[in-house]
Amino acid sequence: HVQLVESGGGSVQAGGSLRLSCEASSYPYCMGWFRQAPGKEREGVAHIYMRGGMIYIGDPVLGRFTIYQDSAKNTVYLQMNNLEPEDTAMYYCAARDCGSPAGRIRAATGGWSRAHEYENWGQGTQVTVS
C-alpha cells in the first residue's frame, strides 16, 4: 500500500499557473492525477509511467497541463498553466502497481486513465480558478 500526500493547491485567477505535488511513501511505478468538481464524476487529468518516463495528458487539459517526476523523491508533479474556471475541482493523485510484465507493456502503451483502475489515493488538494 502506497501512501500519497498532495500539496500545492490554491486559488488563482484565470490564466494563472499552479504546480501540484504528490509525494509517495515508496516508488509508485504508475501514478495519475484526477480531478472532481462538485456534482461531477472523477476524471483523469494526466498519468505517468515513472520507470519508462511516458506521460499521457487528458484532452481537456492538453497543451496547458503536464505531468513530470522526480524519481529520487518519489514525487510526481502536475504543472497547470493557463488555468480556466472550468479547471476548478478537487485534485487527487493516485498510484497503482504496474510492475508485472503485462503491466509494464500497458504502462508504456497508454497506461490507465480511469479512477477505478487505481488502488491508492491521496487526500486531495483544492484548486479554484476565478
Backbone as ProteinMPNN parsed JSONL, in Angstrom:
{"seq_chain_A": "HVQLVESGGGSVQAGGSLRLSCEASSYPYCMGWFRQAPGKEREGVAHIYMRGGMIYIGDPVLGRFTIYQDSAKNTVYLQMNNLEPEDTAMYYCAARDCGSPAGRIRAATGGWSRAHEYENWGQGTQVTVS", "coords_chain_A": {"N_chain_A": [[0.847, -1.189, 0.0], [0.665, 2.111, -0.969], [1.312, 5.256, 0.343], [0.089, 8.508, -0.249], [0.691, 11.961, -0.584], [-0.639, 14.986, -1.312], [0.067, 18.342, -2.393], [0.039, 21.919, -2.921], [-2.23, 23.077, -4.024], [-4.646, 25.765, -4.486], [-5.951, 29.135, -4.839], [-6.401, 30.858, -7.838], [-6.3, 33.354, -10.43], [-7.965, 33.289, -13.604], [-5.974, 32.187, -16.288], [-3.684, 32.017, -14.837], [-1.118, 30.059, -13.114], [-0.423, 26.934, -11.5], [1.341, 24.556, -9.501], [1.044, 21.272, -8.675], [1.982, 18.874, -6.235], [2.833, 15.49, -5.54], [3.751, 13.309, -3.217], [5.025, 10.129, -2.771], [5.037, 7.283, -0.567], [6.587, 5.199, -1.226], [8.335, 3.868, -4.095], [6.3, 4.442, -6.788], [5.764, 3.503, -9.387], [3.449, 3.713, -11.361], [1.561, 6.525, -11.75], [-1.169, 8.812, -11.368], [-3.028, 11.829, -12.016], [-6.099, 13.074, -10.981], [-9.295, 14.716, -11.128], [-12.098, 16.191, -9.479], [-15.038, 17.813, -9.732], [-17.729, 19.501, -8.014], [-20.651, 17.566, -8.051], [-19.908, 16.18, -10.291], [-18.349, 13.418, -12.043], [-15.307, 11.759, -11.085], [-12.517, 12.566, -12.985], [-9.885, 11.636, -15.217], [-6.809, 13.363, -15.463], [-4.057, 13.437, -16.059], [-1.436, 11.022, -16.543], [1.387, 8.972, -15.604], [4.065, 6.828, -16.437], [6.433, 5.892, -14.47], [8.873, 4.475, -14.53], [9.355, 4.154, -17.252], [9.094, 6.695, -18.188], [7.029, 7.63, -19.782], [4.377, 9.841, -20.543], [0.944, 10.825, -20.262], [-1.602, 12.87, -21.295], [-4.742, 14.237, -20.567], [-7.424, 15.056, -22.841], [-8.991, 17.452, -22.221], [-7.142, 19.12, -20.997], [-4.928, 19.203, -22.501], [-2.012, 20.611, -23.769], [-2.0, 22.594, -21.898], [-1.564, 21.566, -19.333], [0.96, 19.579, -17.73], [2.669, 16.582, -16.746], [5.178, 15.447, -14.593], [8.118, 13.896, -13.176], [10.064, 13.441, -10.173], [12.043, 11.138, -9.569], [13.89, 10.492, -7.625], [12.845, 11.549, -5.372], [10.489, 10.247, -5.154], [8.278, 11.566, -6.192], [5.652, 13.125, -7.955], [4.65, 15.615, -10.212], [2.149, 17.98, -11.16], [1.973, 20.275, -13.483], [0.223, 23.124, -14.062], [-0.884, 25.303, -16.375], [-2.156, 28.393, -17.761], [-4.727, 28.427, -16.568], [-8.231, 27.774, -16.315], [-11.588, 28.736, -15.385], [-13.118, 26.414, -15.525], [-11.404, 24.48, -14.682], [-11.567, 24.333, -12.009], [-11.68, 22.344, -9.174], [-11.451, 19.503, -6.932], [-8.337, 18.091, -6.69], [-6.755, 15.009, -7.096], [-4.105, 12.736, -6.447], [-3.056, 9.53, -7.56], [-2.006, 6.119, -7.329], [-0.787, 3.109, -8.768], [0.082, -0.328, -9.014], [2.288, -1.342, -11.504], [4.182, -3.154, -12.187], [4.323, -5.714, -13.18], [5.04, -7.963, -15.976], [2.987, -7.714, -17.961], [1.831, -5.399, -16.999], [3.855, -3.5, -17.334], [3.996, -3.365, -20.101], [1.476, -2.372, -20.75], [1.608, 0.046, -19.377], [3.494, 1.381, -20.851], [2.234, 1.781, -23.21], [-0.014, 3.357, -23.084], [-1.263, 3.14, -20.591], [-3.252, 3.719, -17.621], [-6.275, 5.37, -17.295], [-8.576, 5.695, -15.894], [-10.401, 6.25, -12.882], [-11.193, 4.062, -11.284], [-9.3, 2.225, -11.782], [-7.11, 2.581, -10.233], [-5.353, 1.996, -7.183], [-4.473, 3.268, -4.903], [-4.83, 6.305, -3.136], [-4.467, 9.835, -2.663], [-5.282, 12.505, -0.313], [-6.348, 14.667, -1.529], [-6.336, 17.948, -3.049], [-7.449, 21.259, -3.179], [-8.246, 23.171, -6.025], [-8.957, 26.307, -7.181], [-10.226, 28.389, -9.613], [-10.742, 31.602, -10.695]], "CA_chain_A": [[0.0, 0.0, 0.0], [1.449, 3.337, -1.101], [0.675, 6.467, 0.885], [0.299, 9.64, -1.136], [0.39, 13.248, 0.032], [-0.654, 16.057, -2.305], [0.19, 19.724, -1.936], [0.194, 22.893, -3.996], [-3.469, 23.676, -4.493], [-4.901, 27.136, -4.068], [-6.851, 29.947, -5.658], [-5.712, 31.702, -8.815], [-7.152, 33.943, -11.462], [-7.892, 32.658, -14.919], [-4.721, 32.483, -16.966], [-2.577, 31.776, -13.944], [-0.497, 28.737, -13.059], [-0.185, 26.261, -10.223], [2.01, 23.26, -9.587], [0.673, 20.333, -7.63], [2.976, 17.851, -5.939], [2.335, 14.277, -4.895], [4.867, 12.521, -2.725], [4.648, 8.762, -2.444], [5.836, 6.691, 0.507], [7.508, 4.273, -1.865], [8.35, 4.062, -5.545], [4.933, 4.097, -7.179], [5.706, 2.956, -10.742], [2.478, 4.381, -12.213], [0.774, 7.495, -10.999], [-2.066, 9.648, -12.146], [-3.747, 12.939, -11.404], [-7.521, 13.112, -11.288], [-9.988, 15.842, -10.513], [-13.54, 16.006, -9.318], [-15.797, 19.016, -9.428], [-19.0, 19.167, -7.359], [-21.708, 17.033, -8.906], [-19.371, 15.516, -11.47], [-17.546, 12.235, -11.787], [-13.862, 11.955, -11.051], [-11.978, 12.38, -14.321], [-8.435, 11.603, -15.34], [-6.178, 14.568, -15.992], [-2.78, 13.04, -16.656], [-0.805, 9.94, -15.815], [2.784, 8.791, -15.952], [4.752, 5.576, -16.161], [7.646, 6.501, -13.95], [10.07, 3.771, -14.958], [9.613, 4.384, -18.668], [9.05, 8.118, -18.495], [5.925, 8.008, -20.661], [3.316, 10.636, -19.936], [-0.304, 10.864, -21.01], [-2.348, 14.053, -20.884], [-6.131, 14.196, -20.993], [-7.785, 16.027, -23.872], [-9.435, 18.772, -21.741], [-6.038, 19.936, -20.484], [-3.788, 19.051, -23.406], [-1.417, 21.889, -24.151], [-1.97, 23.508, -20.75], [-1.043, 20.846, -18.185], [1.883, 18.489, -17.983], [2.999, 15.781, -15.578], [6.567, 15.014, -14.615], [8.501, 13.204, -11.948], [11.389, 13.454, -9.572], [12.047, 9.779, -9.049], [14.709, 10.439, -6.412], [11.98, 11.968, -4.267], [9.199, 9.54, -5.271], [7.312, 12.657, -6.3], [5.131, 13.467, -9.272], [4.123, 16.97, -10.248], [1.215, 18.384, -12.202], [2.131, 21.687, -13.794], [-1.008, 23.6, -14.681], [-0.731, 26.645, -16.919], [-3.321, 28.957, -18.436], [-5.876, 27.835, -15.891], [-9.566, 28.267, -16.655], [-12.556, 28.452, -14.312], [-13.58, 25.033, -15.644], [-10.432, 23.61, -14.019], [-11.852, 24.312, -10.579], [-12.027, 20.999, -8.715], [-10.517, 18.853, -6.013], [-7.386, 17.294, -7.45], [-6.242, 13.865, -6.368], [-3.152, 11.862, -7.11], [-3.324, 8.119, -7.371], [-0.91, 5.243, -7.746], [-1.121, 1.71, -8.931], [1.199, -1.19, -9.379], [2.383, -1.692, -12.926], [5.481, -3.769, -12.306], [4.299, -7.022, -13.826], [5.352, -7.838, -17.407], [1.836, -7.151, -18.666], [1.645, -4.027, -16.543], [4.851, -2.634, -17.958], [3.605, -3.161, -21.504], [0.336, -1.445, -20.798], [2.053, 1.366, -18.924], [4.268, 2.012, -21.919], [1.411, 1.934, -24.421], [-1.258, 4.072, -22.801], [-1.481, 3.2, -19.155], [-4.587, 3.65, -17.048], [-6.801, 6.727, -17.178], [-9.839, 5.708, -15.157], [-10.197, 6.288, -11.44], [-11.377, 2.76, -10.651], [-8.14, 1.393, -12.09], [-6.047, 2.91, -9.288], [-5.546, 1.35, -5.887], [-4.029, 4.124, -3.8], [-5.257, 7.677, -3.362], [-4.166, 10.873, -1.704], [-6.427, 13.124, 0.334], [-6.867, 15.694, -2.418], [-5.99, 19.354, -2.828], [-8.422, 22.077, -3.894], [-7.823, 24.191, -6.98], [-10.061, 27.195, -7.52], [-9.84, 29.368, -10.626], [-11.815, 32.576, -10.836]], "C_chain_A": [[0.884, 1.241, 0.0], [0.667, 4.499, -0.507], [1.07, 7.663, 0.038], [-0.114, 10.926, -0.431], [0.504, 14.332, -1.041], [-0.43, 17.408, -1.624], [0.225, 20.632, -3.16], [-1.081, 23.511, -4.515], [-3.626, 25.1, -3.992], [-5.878, 27.82, -4.987], [-6.036, 30.845, -6.572], [-6.735, 32.315, -9.745], [-6.962, 33.194, -12.768], [-6.639, 33.135, -15.656], [-3.492, 32.231, -16.119], [-2.091, 30.338, -13.972], [-0.414, 28.236, -11.623], [0.589, 24.988, -10.497], [1.606, 22.426, -8.382], [1.787, 19.301, -7.465], [2.308, 16.668, -5.27], [3.545, 13.438, -4.512], [4.367, 11.154, -2.289], [5.59, 8.19, -1.384], [6.829, 5.669, -0.02], [7.397, 4.46, -3.367], [7.04, 3.556, -6.135], [4.748, 3.509, -8.568], [4.747, 3.694, -11.677], [1.617, 5.291, -11.368], [-0.085, 8.319, -11.932], [-2.614, 10.788, -11.325], [-5.183, 12.912, -11.9], [-8.122, 14.358, -10.662], [-11.476, 15.557, -10.444], [-14.157, 17.326, -8.895], [-17.113, 18.62, -8.775], [-20.043, 18.694, -8.358], [-21.222, 16.317, -10.144], [-18.569, 14.286, -11.072], [-16.061, 12.603, -11.747], [-13.291, 11.646, -12.44], [-10.458, 12.394, -14.307], [-7.912, 12.871, -15.984], [-4.886, 14.211, -16.719], [-2.253, 11.841, -15.883], [0.573, 9.66, -16.39], [3.248, 7.401, -15.561], [6.159, 5.975, -15.741], [8.906, 5.794, -14.445], [10.402, 4.076, -16.41], [9.627, 5.851, -19.059], [7.918, 8.549, -19.4], [4.893, 8.815, -19.897], [2.112, 10.671, -20.855], [-1.139, 11.997, -20.431], [-3.763, 13.972, -21.426], [-6.472, 15.311, -21.962], [-8.208, 17.389, -23.319], [-8.294, 19.693, -21.303], [-4.812, 19.881, -21.376], [-3.305, 20.421, -23.871], [-1.326, 22.884, -23.015], [-1.343, 22.859, -19.525], [0.044, 19.875, -18.648], [2.201, 17.8, -16.662], [4.46, 15.376, -15.7], [6.952, 14.518, -13.238], [9.873, 13.654, -11.458], [11.499, 12.107, -8.862], [12.889, 9.655, -7.778], [13.907, 10.794, -5.175], [10.652, 11.233, -4.268], [8.052, 10.546, -5.404], [6.936, 12.9, -7.753], [4.475, 14.832, -9.181], [3.104, 17.117, -11.367], [1.366, 19.883, -12.374], [0.933, 22.151, -14.592], [-0.815, 25.054, -15.092], [-2.022, 27.085, -17.592], [-4.621, 28.38, -17.861], [-7.167, 28.547, -16.264], [-10.516, 27.972, -15.496], [-13.059, 27.004, -14.332], [-12.597, 24.039, -15.025], [-10.651, 23.533, -12.521], [-12.359, 22.943, -10.153], [-11.107, 20.618, -7.56], [-9.634, 17.948, -6.855], [-6.788, 16.213, -6.555], [-5.111, 13.204, -7.152], [-3.446, 10.431, -6.708], [-2.135, 7.317, -7.87], [-1.43, 3.826, -7.888], [0.138, 0.947, -9.284], [1.157, -1.444, -10.877], [3.716, -2.372, -13.186], [5.499, -5.126, -12.957], [4.671, -6.865, -15.296], [4.204, -7.247, -18.21], [1.608, -5.699, -18.271], [2.619, -3.072, -17.187], [4.507, -2.356, -19.413], [2.462, -2.161, -21.596], [0.764, -0.034, -20.389], [2.769, 2.123, -20.034], [3.442, 2.304, -23.166], [0.071, 2.584, -24.133], [-1.596, 4.152, -21.331], [-2.948, 3.111, -18.762], [-5.096, 5.068, -16.805], [-8.077, 6.827, -16.363], [-9.601, 5.563, -13.665], [-10.27, 4.903, -10.81], [-10.196, 1.825, -10.898], [-6.972, 1.636, -11.143], [-6.395, 2.434, -7.887], [-5.283, 2.272, -4.702], [-4.327, 5.581, -4.127], [-4.754, 8.605, -2.267], [-5.444, 11.516, -1.185], [-7.047, 14.231, -0.514], [-6.398, 17.083, -2.038], [-6.887, 20.21, -3.73], [-7.738, 23.086, -4.8], [-9.044, 25.005, -7.362], [-9.559, 28.272, -8.469], [-11.013, 30.323, -10.834], [-11.508, 33.594, -11.932]], "O_chain_A": [[1.746, 1.4, 0.864], [-0.506, 4.694, -0.825], [2.23, 7.816, -0.344], [-1.146, 10.972, 0.239], [1.574, 14.569, -1.601], [-0.705, 17.578, -0.436], [0.414, 20.174, -4.287], [-1.027, 24.393, -5.371], [-2.837, 25.577, -3.176], [-6.545, 27.185, -5.805], [-5.097, 31.51, -6.133], [-7.875, 31.862, -9.837], [-5.936, 32.555, -12.999], [-6.298, 34.318, -15.645], [-2.374, 32.232, -16.632], [-2.58, 29.512, -14.743], [-0.345, 29.015, -10.672], [0.507, 24.414, -11.583], [1.799, 22.821, -7.232], [2.443, 18.912, -8.431], [1.339, 16.822, -4.526], [4.264, 12.925, -5.37], [3.402, 11.044, -1.532], [6.764, 8.552, -1.307], [7.794, 5.317, 0.658], [6.483, 5.124, -3.856], [6.707, 2.379, -5.999], [3.65, 3.054, -8.89], [5.184, 4.247, -12.686], [1.016, 4.861, -10.383], [0.223, 8.498, -13.11], [-2.661, 10.726, -10.096], [-5.441, 12.747, -13.092], [-7.528, 14.973, -9.776], [-12.028, 14.794, -11.236], [-13.838, 17.877, -7.841], [-17.571, 17.494, -8.97], [-20.286, 19.339, -9.378], [-22.029, 15.886, -10.968], [-18.165, 14.133, -9.919], [-15.633, 13.616, -12.301], [-13.556, 10.582, -12.999], [-9.832, 13.073, -13.493], [-8.5, 13.389, -16.933], [-4.659, 14.634, -17.852], [-2.58, 11.659, -14.71], [0.887, 10.057, -17.512], [2.883, 6.869, -14.513], [6.979, 6.352, -16.578], [9.903, 6.45, -14.747], [11.568, 4.237, -16.77], [10.113, 6.21, -20.131], [7.84, 9.724, -19.76], [4.575, 8.511, -18.747], [2.242, 10.56, -22.074], [-1.352, 12.069, -19.221], [-3.967, 13.674, -22.603], [-5.878, 16.389, -21.911], [-7.822, 18.409, -23.89], [-8.466, 20.91, -21.247], [-3.772, 20.449, -21.043], [-4.089, 21.265, -24.305], [-0.655, 23.908, -23.139], [-0.658, 23.532, -18.754], [0.05, 19.415, -19.79], [2.019, 18.378, -15.59], [4.923, 15.006, -16.779], [6.219, 14.691, -12.265], [10.704, 14.164, -12.21], [11.099, 11.962, -7.707], [12.619, 8.791, -6.943], [14.248, 10.39, -4.064], [9.771, 11.554, -3.469], [6.993, 10.383, -4.798], [7.779, 12.883, -8.65], [3.824, 15.157, -8.189], [3.197, 16.45, -12.398], [0.942, 20.664, -11.523], [0.659, 21.632, -15.673], [-0.608, 25.926, -14.248], [-2.869, 26.264, -17.946], [-5.49, 27.911, -18.596], [-7.189, 29.755, -16.496], [-10.271, 27.055, -14.712], [-13.384, 26.438, -13.288], [-12.935, 22.867, -14.861], [-9.993, 22.751, -11.835], [-13.343, 22.439, -10.695], [-10.132, 21.305, -7.257], [-10.127, 17.136, -7.639], [-6.376, 16.468, -5.423], [-5.161, 13.127, -8.38], [-4.014, 10.166, -5.648], [-1.365, 7.771, -8.715], [-2.377, 3.411, -7.219], [1.117, 1.503, -9.781], [0.1, -1.729, -11.439], [4.315, -2.205, -14.248], [6.57, -5.652, -13.261], [4.627, -5.753, -15.822], [4.42, -6.374, -19.051], [1.238, -4.87, -19.102], [2.251, -1.954, -17.549], [4.703, -1.244, -19.902], [2.481, -1.236, -22.407], [0.331, 0.953, -20.984], [2.663, 3.345, -20.142], [3.903, 2.997, -24.073], [-0.887, 2.373, -24.876], [-2.164, 5.147, -20.879], [-3.768, 2.517, -19.462], [-4.412, 5.874, -16.173], [-8.603, 7.921, -16.161], [-8.704, 4.837, -13.238], [-9.498, 4.595, -9.901], [-10.106, 0.758, -10.292], [-5.947, 0.962, -11.243], [-7.55, 2.462, -7.463], [-5.824, 2.063, -3.616], [-4.105, 6.035, -5.249], [-4.632, 8.217, -1.105], [-6.547, 11.127, -1.566], [-8.159, 14.678, -0.232], [-6.102, 17.366, -0.877], [-7.056, 19.907, -4.911], [-6.787, 23.761, -4.406], [-10.049, 24.456, -7.815], [-8.595, 28.979, -8.173], [-12.134, 29.898, -11.114], [-12.312, 34.491, -12.184]]}, "name": "protein", "num_of_chains": 1, "seq": "HVQLVESGGGSVQAGGSLRLSCEASSYPYCMGWFRQAPGKEREGVAHIYMRGGMIYIGDPVLGRFTIYQDSAKNTVYLQMNNLEPEDTAMYYCAARDCGSPAGRIRAATGGWSRAHEYENWGQGTQVTVS"}
